[in-house]
């Protein structure tokens, strides 16, 4: 290896190793006799670029995949993109507009050619960006929801559901995007509070004289442009103000059409005037009222949001709904129907994609009968056949999937980009088939003379989710005879945001049981939302989302991965701050400097002392403890806890303690056995850290001597396993570390030189004897304390030591002998402060042990641990009180 640079440079190293891994085929696997591990990426929109949510989600997926790969599993992580009907069509329309081309001037085939052109140019951007993050996807399996094979699966499942009677076409109230001219799901409508005007309009009673203060009913509406489609005015049956109007009618303003006054307990007597206009074609609640009372449905809106001739006012025909609202205001004023205007705030729904105000509108659409599919998908989660992490999301899932809440799924969209619905129409009848030829055969069975030209295919495409719900099945070729599917399905885990628990997770579960009679994944880990320091969700609108690629440029991919994972509690929201990425970058530099230290030592055959042997045994034992913790954390998807435990272990125990323990005296060489052991340990640490921070770990692994570890590249090496260890030895070294730290603290506080040898004495006790007596622990612990504490001697004493600063470690008292007068008041203050702390600690432990419920329900080892803490606190308090008494 070449000489190490003084500074770790992420950009050079990241590009080098990612290219090497990919060329080496490390990310690709085929079925064999190993244990499979499979994961499918939540496919980002083909229009997408890397944002903070992607960064978190994909870092977690990569950590899981890399760990599985190191564990010797046959690991695949399937990447891909979603065609994103509405978003992509909007991008293509914008591109065409810039070229001076209108969509309306194109044939469907011409438009699709432009759409594919756009997809080929821009559609792979986010997948390239994922490489920058270090995502070890099986790129040979990259999927796209409009690939030929995938599209065939989508069409097949539509036809299958139709033939089973689980899919139908109906005329219903929908959310309508007037700009995209398509129906939207409820989840694609973003609601927010906005300023609006409330129009108080008087509907005169039929037969009364408006010119002479005729009798009427006043209603309040924010959408006066829909008045002309009113079918009734509704009041509550128990409202005394309107009891005398039973059987009467009112006249609709501007169109002079008589409509009934209906009585229904849906109306809130206390709200407004207690009367409301009923417009069945333009409000979902009004639609239900209309069905109940047999009211006329008048749809006065065109698909583009302009008013049509059904509005009955010639001057408003062809006028945009908002412009029509302004005109209606003037017309109502002129007609004497407008009583007053009132400013108020209301909740308005806007399209997630186009930001236009969404209109409730009657429309003929295709629907999936969700109640027919939900039961097995709900049961799988209830029984933990599909495991949710965190478990609390089972309640959210149960709510969505319950019979009372689940709604049939509108799966048609009025777009060209997407999977065209395989329904063909002739003579008022519908023929559903996978191909036009099959549809013609079906039609000819009833109408022998029908030709292919006579059949008209549905113009609509399927909702994007109607393809992505097949993602785990289709990406593994599950609708064909596929050994990949048999081997890798169900997938091991799905990592996704909780906000699409119904949109995607539930639907994938339904699809899995409907077509494969099997769950699509064994577990689902729900990430939290990425929020800023003010707890606001990151978004383009707020401008609070950092540029993901700039973060990688500034802090390196490993630094960003560390920043995302370290601040992301299991299932909880991530409060992002760049300081966490900076901490990750600093961690890389810390490990790089440790590498430079280790590689910079001169080496000789020489003898390694008991301190070096003891240090290695302690560190390897503690490593086994950490490995056990990591395994448990991975099982529970507590990746943040796993990473931070490892971070502290590497930073503190390896870099700050172990390397200091085995470091030779200044100017002297290190013995070869100790160095080799140190490099092996370092490489194991890099293997443990690799799933989280792949680039720096691979580089350090390669820089270290690999003779003692199998595997040329860390990416495909072997993950370390926990082994038997001496718990008593670990405990003793940890006690020695505490003694050394307190000696160093006194040295710093007293302004003593770092290399000035000190005399330390300790009071003889059973615990001190067990730790420091050579007959019990050998010379290793004593020599370790003397080496790192820079001691002239370490002696026992039976009495208080004059001219000494005392400290308590564990339950033992130590004295650092000083050649200077001790400030008694200062010592008393220090000991009193420690005494108060220990008394508070004792109080909290005693309270816990006094809690009968805790003692009865906690594991015996936990109770025993608390009891030991109590005993140790009592011992420390006794020592401190004696020290205070000795000071007078």
PEBEL-V551615 format. One record per run of one state. SS is the DSSP state (~ for helix, > for strand, _ for the rest). FROM is the first residue (numbers start at 1). LEN is the number of residues. Records with the same first field share a line. If there is no record, write none. Layout:
SS: FROM-LEN  FROM-LEN
//
This chain:
_: 1-9  24-12  41-3  46-6  71-3  79-1  83-2  99-4  106-2  123-2  134-5  142-1  145-3  164-3  178-4  185-1  206-4  213-3  222-2  230-2  236-7  246-3  253-4  264-11  279-5  294-7  302-4  308-1  312-2  317-3  336-2  352-5  358-1  369-2  383-4  390-3  402-7  411-1  414-6  421-2  427-2  433-3  447-9  458-3  463-2  469-2  475-8  489-2  492-2  517-4  522-1  528-2  532-5  538-10  567-7  576-2  601-2  605-5  636-3  663-7  691-3  704-10  717-10  750-8  764-2  773-1  778-2  790-1  798-6  810-2  818-6  851-1  858-2  887-2
~: 10-14  52-19  85-14  103-3  108-15  125-9  139-3  148-16  186-3  210-3  224-6  243-3  284-10  309-3  314-3  321-15  371-12  393-9  436-11  465-4  471-4  483-6  498-19  548-19  578-23  610-26  639-24  672-19  694-10  714-3  727-23  766-7  774-4  780-10  824-27  852-6  860-27
>: 36-5  44-2  74-5  80-3  143-2  167-11  182-3  189-17  216-6  232-4  249-4  257-7  275-4  301-1  306-2  320-1  338-14  357-1  359-10  387-3  409-2  412-2  420-1  423-4  429-4  456-2  461-2  491-1  494-4  521-1  523-5  530-2  537-1  574-2  603-2  670-2  758-6  791-7  804-6  812-6
//
